[in-house]
Amino acid sequence: MEESLRLFSNFGYNAVGVEMIAAAVKVTPPSLYKHFKGKREILDTIIEQAEENYNKHSLPIINFTDEQLKNLTKEEFIKYNMDHVKNIIQDNVIKCVRKLLILEQFRNEQIRLMHIEKTYTRTETIIRNLLEGLFKNKHDGKGKPKITTDHMVNMYYLPIVAMINRCYSDPEYEKKALKFIEDHIGIVWDTYFA
């Protein structure tokens, strides 16, 4: 799996064949077919692993009850979000899968749609649920900022996505990006939920 992911993220999904994967792990293609039907099944298994790694850090955020949201502190909000961000930046499987999705989105329609879902749609949904829950539970229907949920979701998460993507192409920027993201999360809290 690791070798397949390395090959896919370095050369692109279409450029890598089962023969190339088999050679990299020093087995014959028929031996590889005993474990996987083809390279699409290998990719699906890799994506499932990345999903598991991603969910380890996002599930606490999306499973908050109303009571937990009402009592959530700024420090907890920052910690939960930063744990999630660090996981996306530092987990090698997630990093390689995101790199693959970014590269292949221009060559493969199915992977382009997967990239949109994994990078934007899913993140928007998680952030929308979190922020709507915080608005509901922190403001009790009064004093809610004059901002649409769509605007708030995009204002919150798009700078974070931009910083994560910069870390992938500029690893030396990680420390500066993490500082910016942590400050950004704190500013959002202070502006809307303090």
C-alpha positions as CSV (number, residue, x, y, z in Angstrom):
1,M,0.0,0.0,0.0
2,E,2.7,2.4,1.0
3,E,4.7,1.8,-2.2
4,S,1.5,2.1,-4.4
5,L,0.7,5.4,-2.7
6,R,4.2,6.7,-3.2
7,L,4.1,5.8,-6.9
8,F,0.6,7.3,-7.4
9,S,1.5,10.5,-5.7
10,N,4.8,10.9,-7.6
11,F,3.9,9.8,-11.1
12,G,0.1,10.1,-11.2
13,Y,-2.6,7.4,-11.1
14,N,-2.8,6.9,-14.9
15,A,1.0,6.6,-15.3
16,V,1.3,3.8,-12.7
17,G,0.4,0.3,-13.8
18,V,0.0,-2.9,-11.8
19,E,3.3,-4.1,-13.3
20,M,5.1,-1.0,-11.9
21,I,3.6,-1.6,-8.4
22,A,4.5,-5.3,-8.5
23,A,8.1,-4.5,-9.5
24,A,8.4,-1.9,-6.7
25,V,7.4,-4.4,-4.1
26,K,9.4,-7.2,-5.8
27,V,6.5,-9.5,-6.6
28,T,5.0,-10.6,-9.9
29,P,1.7,-9.1,-11.2
30,P,-0.2,-12.3,-10.7
31,S,0.9,-12.3,-7.0
32,L,-0.5,-8.8,-6.6
33,Y,-3.8,-9.8,-8.2
34,K,-4.2,-12.4,-5.5
35,H,-4.7,-9.5,-3.1
36,F,-6.3,-6.8,-5.3
37,K,-8.4,-6.9,-8.4
38,G,-6.5,-4.1,-9.9
39,K,-5.0,-0.7,-9.3
40,R,-8.4,0.9,-8.7
41,E,-9.0,-1.4,-5.7
42,I,-5.5,-0.5,-4.4
43,L,-6.4,3.2,-4.7
44,D,-9.7,2.7,-3.0
45,T,-8.0,0.9,-0.1
46,I,-5.5,3.8,0.2
47,I,-8.3,6.3,0.2
48,E,-10.1,4.3,2.9
49,Q,-6.9,4.4,5.1
50,A,-6.6,8.2,4.6
51,E,-10.3,8.5,5.6
52,E,-9.7,6.6,8.8
53,N,-6.6,8.7,9.6
54,Y,-8.7,11.9,8.8
55,N,-11.6,10.8,10.9
56,K,-9.5,10.2,14.0
57,H,-9.1,13.9,14.5
58,S,-12.3,15.3,12.9
59,L,-14.9,13.1,14.7
60,P,-14.6,14.8,18.1
61,I,-15.4,18.1,16.4
62,I,-18.4,16.9,14.4
63,N,-19.9,14.8,17.2
64,F,-20.3,17.6,19.8
65,T,-23.7,17.7,21.5
66,D,-25.5,21.0,22.0
67,E,-24.4,21.0,25.7
68,Q,-20.7,20.5,24.7
69,L,-20.9,23.3,22.2
70,K,-22.5,25.6,24.7
71,N,-19.7,24.9,27.2
72,L,-16.9,24.9,24.6
73,T,-14.0,27.2,25.5
74,K,-11.8,29.1,23.1
75,E,-8.8,26.9,24.2
76,E,-10.8,23.7,23.4
77,F,-12.0,25.1,20.1
78,I,-8.4,26.0,19.1
79,K,-7.1,22.6,20.3
80,Y,-9.7,20.5,18.5
81,N,-9.2,22.4,15.2
82,M,-5.4,22.5,15.5
83,D,-5.2,18.7,16.1
84,H,-7.2,18.2,13.0
85,V,-5.1,20.6,10.9
86,K,-1.8,19.1,12.2
87,N,-3.1,15.7,11.3
88,I,-3.9,16.8,7.7
89,I,-0.5,18.4,7.3
90,Q,1.7,15.7,9.0
91,D,0.0,12.3,8.4
92,N,1.9,10.8,5.5
93,V,-1.0,8.9,4.1
94,I,-3.3,11.9,4.1
95,K,-0.5,14.1,2.7
96,C,0.2,11.7,-0.2
97,V,-3.5,11.1,-1.0
98,R,-4.1,14.9,-1.1
99,K,-1.1,15.3,-3.3
100,L,-2.4,12.6,-5.6
101,L,-5.8,14.2,-5.7
102,I,-4.3,17.6,-6.5
103,L,-2.2,16.2,-9.3
104,E,-4.8,14.0,-10.9
105,Q,-7.8,16.4,-10.8
106,F,-6.6,17.7,-14.1
107,R,-6.3,14.3,-15.8
108,N,-9.1,12.2,-14.4
109,E,-12.7,13.3,-13.9
110,Q,-13.5,10.8,-11.2
111,I,-10.5,11.9,-9.2
112,R,-11.3,15.6,-9.8
113,L,-14.8,15.0,-8.2
114,M,-13.1,13.0,-5.4
115,H,-10.7,15.9,-4.8
116,I,-13.6,18.4,-4.6
117,E,-15.5,16.2,-2.1
118,K,-12.5,15.4,0.1
119,T,-11.0,18.9,0.1
120,Y,-14.0,21.2,-0.1
121,T,-17.4,19.7,0.2
122,R,-16.7,17.5,3.3
123,T,-14.8,20.3,5.0
124,E,-17.6,22.8,4.3
125,T,-20.1,20.4,5.9
126,I,-18.0,19.8,9.0
127,I,-17.3,23.5,9.5
128,R,-21.0,24.5,8.7
129,N,-22.3,22.1,11.4
130,L,-19.7,23.3,13.9
131,L,-20.3,27.0,13.4
132,E,-24.1,26.6,13.2
133,G,-24.0,24.7,16.5
134,L,-21.8,27.3,18.1
135,F,-24.0,30.2,16.9
136,K,-27.1,28.4,18.2
137,N,-25.6,27.4,21.6
138,K,-23.3,30.4,22.3
139,H,-25.8,33.1,21.3
140,D,-29.1,31.5,22.2
141,G,-30.7,33.1,19.2
142,K,-29.7,36.7,20.2
143,G,-26.8,38.8,19.3
144,K,-26.0,36.6,16.3
145,P,-23.6,38.4,13.9
146,K,-25.0,39.8,10.7
147,I,-23.2,37.3,8.5
148,T,-24.5,34.4,6.4
149,T,-23.5,30.9,7.3
150,D,-22.0,30.4,3.8
151,H,-19.9,33.5,4.1
152,M,-18.8,32.5,7.6
153,V,-17.9,28.9,6.6
154,N,-15.8,30.1,3.7
155,M,-14.2,32.9,5.6
156,Y,-13.2,30.4,8.3
157,Y,-11.9,27.4,6.4
158,L,-10.5,28.7,3.1
159,P,-7.5,30.4,4.7
160,I,-6.8,27.2,6.5
161,V,-7.0,25.1,3.3
162,A,-4.7,27.6,1.6
163,M,-2.1,27.3,4.4
164,I,-2.3,23.4,4.3
165,N,-1.8,23.4,0.6
166,R,1.2,25.8,1.0
167,C,2.7,23.4,3.5
168,Y,2.6,20.6,0.9
169,S,4.5,22.6,-1.7
170,D,6.7,24.5,0.8
171,P,7.4,22.2,3.9
172,E,9.6,24.8,5.5
173,Y,6.5,27.1,5.8
174,E,4.7,24.6,8.2
175,K,5.7,26.4,11.4
176,K,4.6,29.8,10.1
177,A,1.4,28.3,8.7
178,L,0.5,26.6,11.9
179,K,1.0,29.8,13.8
180,F,-1.2,31.7,11.3
181,I,-4.0,29.0,11.5
182,E,-3.9,29.0,15.3
183,D,-4.2,32.8,15.4
184,H,-6.9,32.7,12.7
185,I,-9.0,30.2,14.8
186,G,-8.6,32.4,17.9
187,I,-9.7,35.5,16.0
188,V,-12.8,33.8,14.7
189,W,-13.6,32.7,18.2
190,D,-13.1,36.2,19.7
191,T,-15.1,37.8,16.9
192,Y,-18.1,35.6,16.9
193,F,-18.2,33.4,20.0
194,A,-16.6,35.2,22.9
